[in-house]
């Protein structure tokens, strides 16, 4: 408390300009701390979002690979079916 009183007495000797400068510095410091806290919050939030989106991409990649495999199997089945149908038609003719 003594140090605070000494600081206030010293500040009073600087006059109105010194007091205004001290208030401006105090508000600036608080504002910068608040901005730093907000930035940390947004960075943490961004990291969480990136992590969840990464999981979505991994799952979608697996699903797309399965779809591509299934499409290939269906294509081969249809080709074989078409060949069998042509052979059946040729037998009938």
ChimeraX attribute file (.defattr): number of C-alpha atoms within 10 A of each C-alpha:
attribute: neighborCount
match mode: 1-to-1
recipient: residues
	/A:1	6
	/A:2	7
	/A:3	8
	/A:4	9
	/A:5	10
	/A:6	11
	/A:7	12
	/A:8	12
	/A:9	11
	/A:10	12
	/A:11	17
	/A:12	13
	/A:13	11
	/A:14	13
	/A:15	10
	/A:16	11
	/A:17	11
	/A:18	14
	/A:19	15
	/A:20	13
	/A:21	13
	/A:22	14
	/A:23	12
	/A:24	12
	/A:25	12
	/A:26	12
	/A:27	12
	/A:28	12
	/A:29	12
	/A:30	12
	/A:31	12
	/A:32	12
	/A:33	12
	/A:34	12
	/A:35	12
	/A:36	12
	/A:37	12
	/A:38	12
	/A:39	12
	/A:40	12
	/A:41	12
	/A:42	12
	/A:43	12
	/A:44	12
	/A:45	12
	/A:46	12
	/A:47	12
	/A:48	12
	/A:49	12
	/A:50	12
	/A:51	11
	/A:52	11
	/A:53	12
	/A:54	12
	/A:55	12
	/A:56	12
	/A:57	11
	/A:58	11
	/A:59	11
	/A:60	12
	/A:61	12
	/A:62	12
	/A:63	12
	/A:64	12
	/A:65	11
	/A:66	12
	/A:67	12
	/A:68	12
	/A:69	12
	/A:70	12
	/A:71	12
	/A:72	12
	/A:73	12
	/A:74	12
	/A:75	12
	/A:76	12
	/A:77	12
	/A:78	12
	/A:79	12
	/A:80	12
	/A:81	12
	/A:82	12
	/A:83	12
	/A:84	12
	/A:85	12
	/A:86	12
	/A:87	12
	/A:88	11
	/A:89	10
	/A:90	9
	/A:91	8
	/A:92	7
	/A:93	6
